[in-house]
Amino acid sequence: MTVAQDARRDSPAHGAPRALERVAPQRNNIPGMIEVIGDYFRELGERFGLAWNHFWFAPSDSLTLSVVRVLAGLIAFYTILTYTPDLNLLLGADGLLADEGVRSLRGNYYSFSYLYWLDTPGRLWAGHLAGLAVLALFTLGLFTRVTSILSVVVVLSYFHRSFVVTSEMEPVLTFVMLYLCLGPSGAYLSLDRVLARRKATAAESAATAVPVAKSSLSWSATVATRLIQVHLTIVYVMMLLAQLNETAWWDGTAMWWLIGRRESTVTDLTWLHAHPWAVNAWTHGFVLFEAAFIPLAWNRLTAPLVIAASLPAWGSLAIVTGLVPLAVIMVTAGLAFIPATGMRTLLGCCRLGRLVE
């Protein structure tokens, strides 16, 4: 090993705290050792603080957050729209999910829903259409700072009122939309952006309107993105732990049991009984995907790979469970791990690059 390599190896940048450099000459000096230990923990705290601040608060581009907003808004709009055909039957004063019945099932747990006050068919329809309008404006990115908060109120009102008929999708959609309120999710792909550019042009200040990418760098975008990433990772961890606690996921028959639920599958896959190896590979492959997603999604190089793998993984699970909205929102939330540069490249490949110029 060369002298230069020894110097790099022993430098503070390669892991050796500067405080420990004074240990040798003060080896038998107790006050000196105390000072060295104090300096070590002080430096450890400083480095941890810098890493913590960089992780949560380093300004970042909000393009990825805006893409997640559009997709989550579409999912929320579709979900609330599905209540329309049976609105009075489900949420009416005498409906299947009437106020008294829901409160008795909920017990002592508090839940907010403005639907409790819409006790006539006219009020219920007016509130329903208003909620859809809010979700549409949020998806289009108009008055995003306001409509993002109102959208969370809308989805929570429906999910709290109809919690007995919700699935695994609603909690994931709710936390994604909640965190979108914290960042500038309307910086791109929004009517807010279009109106801001037109206003700047009308005021003959296009020179300050051109560097939108600079103004879209925000620490709040980082906070919102990190919260989605952390929460989604926790969801994957809990799903993996729950599956590893079931024998069917160990012996590879879990997918077969899901295929056997004919009322929920999208298509008939019972012909796979002649190919048990395929069912076993399918089951173990999904478990391996979840286990790989947890660490690899945090790496910039491997994140695109696991996000791409999430498409067939969740798509195949949607086929056997019928939970297509869950599959879509899980893939959508996973996009939070794609940096803005990668998202621009992806949109460019899809010929959508002009939308974010």
Secondary structure, DSSP 4 states (H G I P E B T S, - for coil): --HHHHHHHHSGGGT--GGGGGTGGGTT-HHHHHHHHHHHHHHHHHHHHHHHHHHHHS-B--HHHHHHHHHHHHHHHHHHHTTSTTHHHHHSTTSTT-HHHHHHHHTT-----GGGG--SHHHHHHHHHHHHHHHHHHHHTSSHHHHHHHHHHHHHHHHHHTGGG--SHHHHHHHHHHHHTTTTTTSSSSHHHHHHHHHHHHTT-HHHHS-HHHHT-BHHHHHHHHHHHHHHHHHHHHHHHHHHTSHHHHHT-HHHHHHT-TTT-SS--GGGGG-HHHHHHHHHHHHHHHHHHHHHTTSTTTHHHHHHHHHHHHHHHHHHH--HHHHHHHHHHHGGGS-HHHHHHHHHHTT-GGGG-
